[in-house]
Each structure stands twice: as C-alpha cells, then as structure tokens.
C-alpha cells in the first residue's frame, strides 16, 4: 500500500499540520506582551490545541499497536513499525514540551525573559549553539532515510503499475487479434456462401434450360406419333422398329444437352 493510500500517513499529515500550526501560535505567544489579553487568549488556544493533538497521537499509537499484531496483513515490517513509533514519540514530546512551557509561562509572570527563554529551551529540548551541528546532522539523516524509504515505495508502486499496464495492453492486443481473425473467417465464409449461391443459381438455370429442351423434344415426338397414327401407319409390327431408334435418339439428345449444360 502506498503512503498516499495508507491511513497512517493520512492521519500523520493532519497531525503534523496541527503541530506546525501549534508551533506558529507558540512563537506568536512568545512575542506577545505578558499578562496581556492577547496572551491570555493565545494561552487558552495553545493548551486546547495541545490536548487535542495529544489525543490524536494517542489514537494513532493505538493503530500502530493493532498493526504490530499482524504486520504482514497490513503490508508493513518491523522497520516501518519502529519508524512510526519514533514519529509519534517525537510528536508527543514536542507537543508536551510546548504545553509545559505555556503552563510554566502562565504560572511565572514575574520571571525574567532570559529565565523564561532558558526554561522554554529546556522544555522544548531545543539545541544550544554547541549542539546545533550534531542535532542538525541527526535530523538530516532522519530526513534522508525517510525520503529514501518513500522514494523506494513510490518506485515500487510505479513499477507495479507499469507491469499491470503492460499485462492489460497485451490482453487488449490479444483480444484485438482474435477479433480480426474472427472477422476474416466470417468474410471467408460469406464469400464461400456467395459463390455457392451463384453456382446453385447457375445450375438451376441450366437445369431449367435442359428441362425446356426435353419438353420440346417430347412434344415433337408426340406430334410425330399423332401424325403417323392418324394416317394409319403405326402397326404393332411397325411401331417397335420405328420407336426404338426414336427413343434412342431422344435419350442421346437428352444426355448431350445435360452434358453441355453442365460443362457451360
């Protein structure tokens, strides 16, 4: 799960925004004249904000404890759990220090400015001049580790998305190829059916032509029989010698017509 989708990082960003706003208000409170109405109002706002942020951090800690019971199910490891615990611990310490400084400033109106600054610096655990370099180096290393971890997470997510897109693209290409093959097969079948229909029409026309020719030949033969029968030329002994050659001629003509029609 990417940091953009992880509920922990979503809540963490919201809490960090609240802490940044709290720190800005705290600096404003430090610059405000003591015992003024503005400082009193800022003190109330700071204490209320501190309590709210502390509650949010506590709730976030509970979610870390839940995830620690089965890290693999949530897609995290021990290093990530330790990093999250360090962040909540630092956030709680930072908010707690500001809260203590505000409460101390509220209760010590007669204390000098230098003493208050030293107290706030101690409560906030701000580094003195001789400790700045070491603390800045530690903070920079933490930031680099965090950035590196987030970069690796983003690269892994992008790689997974690229692989999924490649698989989807391959599937689309395969489906397109199958569609083209089906289209070509349908065109081939349609061509075969069209040719078969044309051949059937041609054969039907040829058969009709042959049938007409046979019918004409039969009509001519019947007319011949009628004509010879009316003149009394057909006799039992004469008919068969005459009929056999005529019948053979008709069958010969019929076969020739059929053969010519088929060859055409």
N, C-alpha and C positions, 0 to 999 in steps of 0.2 A: 504494500500500500504506500503510495507516495505521501510526502509530507503535506501536500495540498489537500489530500483526502483524509489524512489521519486526524481523528477528533482531538487527540492530544495537542497537536501543533496548532489547530484552530483555536482551542481554548488558551493555549500558551500565548499566542499572538495577542488575544484580547487582554489577557492579564498583563502582558508586557506593555501594551498601550496604556493600561491603567497605571502601571508603575511609572512609566515615563511622565504621564500627566501629574502623578503624585509628586515626583521629583521636581517638576517645574513649579508646582504650587509650594513645595517646601522651600525652594530657593526664593520664591516671592515672599514667603513668610519670614525668611531670614532677613530680607531687606526692609521689611515693614517696621515702622517705629513701634517700640514695645508699649504695651498697655493701650494701644490704640484700638478703636472699634474694628478697624480692618483686620488687625492681627487676631483679635478675638474670633472674628468670623472665619478667618483662614485656619485658625487652630481647630475649630469645630469641623470644618471641612476635611482637614488633614486626618484627624482622629477617625472620622466616619469612613473615609476612604481606606485608611489602614485596616480597619476592622473588616471592611468588605473584601479587600484584596486577600487578607489572611484567610478568610473563609473560602475564597475561590482556590487559593493554593492548597488548602487542606483537602478540598474536594478533588483537586487534580492529583494529589498524593494518593487518595483512595483508588482512583482509576489505575495508577501505577501498580498498586498492590494487587489489584484484580488481574492485571496483565501479567504480573510476575508469577501467578499460579500456573499459567499455561502460555508461555511466551510464543511457542511455535504456532499456536492457534491464531494469535494476533499478528504473526509475521514479524516479530522483533526478537532480539537476542539480549544476552546479559549486558553487553556493552551499551546498547541503547537504553536499557532499563537504568543502568548506573548513570548515564548522561542525564536522563530525565530526573532522577532523584537529586543529582547535583544542582540542576537548574531550580527545582522547587525549593531546595535548601537555601540556595543563594538568594532567591526571591524573597523567601520568608525572613531571612536575616536582614536583607536590605530594608524591607518594609518595617520590620521590628525595630531596627536602628533609628529610622526616621520617626517612628512613633515614640520611642523613648526620648529622642531629642526634643520633640514637641512637648511631651509631658514635662520634661525637665525644664524647658524654657518657660512653660506656663507656671511652674511652681517656684522658679527662682528669678523673679522680676528684678531683684536687687543685684544680681550677679553681673560682673563686668562683661563687656563684649568679648574681650580676649579669653576669659574663662569659658564663656558660652561656646566660642568657636572651638576651643580645645575639647570641650565636652562633646560637642556635635561630631567633631572629627573622630573622637574615640568611639562614640556610639555607632557612627556610620562606618567605622573601620576604614576611613579614608587614609591613604598612604601619606606619610610625611615626605619631605623633599628627598631624604636619603633612601627612601623606599620606593620612589616612583618608578625607577628604571626596572627593578625586579618585578613589581606588580604589573607594569605595562607589558613586559615580556611574557608573563604568565597569561595575561588577558589575550594578547595577540596569538599565543599558541592555542588557547581555547577556541578563539575565533577561527583560526586556520583549520583546526580539527573539525569544527562544526561545518565550515564551508566545504571542506573536503568530503565530509560524510554526506552532506546534502547534494554536492555535485555528483558523487558516485550514485546516489539514489536516483537523481534525475537522469543520469546517463543510462542506468539500468532500465528505468521506466521507458525512456525513449527507444532503447534497443528492443524491448519487448513490444512496444507499439509498432516499430518498423517490421519486426518479424510477423506480427499479426496482419499488418497491411500487405506484406509480401504474400502470405498464405491466402488472404482474401483476393488479391489480384490474380494469383494462379488459379484459384477456383473460378473466378469470373472468366478467365481466358478459356479454361476447360469447358465451361458451360457454353461459351460462345462457339467453340469448335464443334461441340456436339450439336448445337443448333444449326450451324452451317451444314454439317453432314446430313442431318435430317432434311434440311431444305433441299440439298442436292438429290437425295434419294426420292423425295416427293416429286421433284421435277423429272427425274428419270422415269419414275412410274407413270407420271402423267403423259410423258412422251410415248412410252410403250402403249398405253391405253389409247392414245390418239392414233398411233399407227395401226393398232389392231382394229379400231373402229373404221379407219379408212379402208383397210383390207376387207373388212366384213361388208362395207358398202359396195366396194368394187366387185367382190364375189357375188353379192346379192344381185347386182346389176347384170352380171354375166349369166347367172342362172336364169334371171328373168328373160334375157335375150334368147338363151337356148330353149327355154320353155315355149317362147313365142314361135321360134322356128320349128320346133317339133309339132306344135299345134297346127301350124300352117301345112307341114308335110302330111299330117294325119288328115286334115281337111281335103288336101289334094287327092290323097289316096281314096278317101270315102267318095269323093266326087267321081273318081275313076271307076270305083265299083258300081256306083249308081248308074253311071252312063253305060257301062258294059252290061250291067244286069238288065237295063231297060231294053236293050237290043237283043236279049236272049242269047248272049254269047258266053254266059257263065254256066258251066255244067260241072257235075261232080268230077268228071274225069279231066276236065279242062281247068277247073278252078285252082286245084292244088299245084299243078305245074306252073300256073301263072302267079299264084300267091307267094310261093316260096321265094322266087327271085325278088319280087317286090318287097317282101318282108325283110329279106337280107339287105336290100338297098336302103330301106328306111333305117335299119339299125346301123348300117355303115355311116349314113349321113348323120345320124344322131351322135355316134361316137366322135366323128370328125368335128362336129360343132362343139361338143363338150371339150374336146382336146384343144381346139383353137381358142375357146373362151378362157380356159384355164391358163394357157400359155400367154395370152394377152395380159 
